Amino acid sequence: MDPATRGQTIKRARRRHGYSQSVLAGLVGRSESWLSQVERGVLSVDSHEILTRLACVLRLDLIELTGTETEAVTDMRYDAARAIERAMMRYSTLETIVAETGTEPRVDLASLSVQAHQTYAAYQAARYDEVGRRLPRLIREVEAAAHTPGSDRPAVCSARAMVYNTTAALLRRVGEKDLAWQAADRAMSAAEWADQTLLIPARLRVYLARAAR
């Protein structure tokens, strides 16, 4: 497939999903400038990995981007959403954690808080691919912290609110509405426990209110 045809296919699919160039570029780990050149046919995408990412995010068959029969993309859901969902649904009681690891978890709340804020900063910078990789581990760690006796409850809830705030924002970007609602609900609950409801942006509070109707 020639670069111009592929670029137009990507552009049409991007617009159909309501993604800006910045959002789509962030989801596949590339710059907005790179995507702009790809859509205009200036740059050719030869990487099978990048083509596969584009196909997954845009819900396209890979053949629509290659023009030739090749390995199909069988799961058209945004890859990071699956890992995030697994992390969110994991039953993280202290007993479960000990059974899986053999030891009680050691919680470094200062480090966890720093990582939560860094991940949110990466989201604001539209580095969505990076954020998608970070969140499953952060979710597991913040849930482990929440189930660790003797931990600083307000500090844990503050970090938990930040992690789920970022999670909800990213999931809304990629159309995972149900999972985004669950993340937003957890963010609000954690913020209330920490007595820091200002941690939750107004747009997520509105999102929760609408979803509850």
Buried (B, 14 or more C-beta within 10 A) or exposed (E): BEBEEBBEBBBEBBEEEEBBBBBBBBBBBBBBEBBBBBBEBEBBBEEEEBBBBBBBBBBBEBBBBBEEEBEEBEEEBBBBBBBBBEBBEBEBEBEEBEEEEEEEBEBEBEEBBEBBBBBBEBBEEBBBBBBBBBBBEBBBBBBBBBBBEEBEEEBBBBBBBBBBBBBBBBBBBBBBEEBBBBBBBBBBBBBBBBEBEEBBBEEBBEBBEEBEE
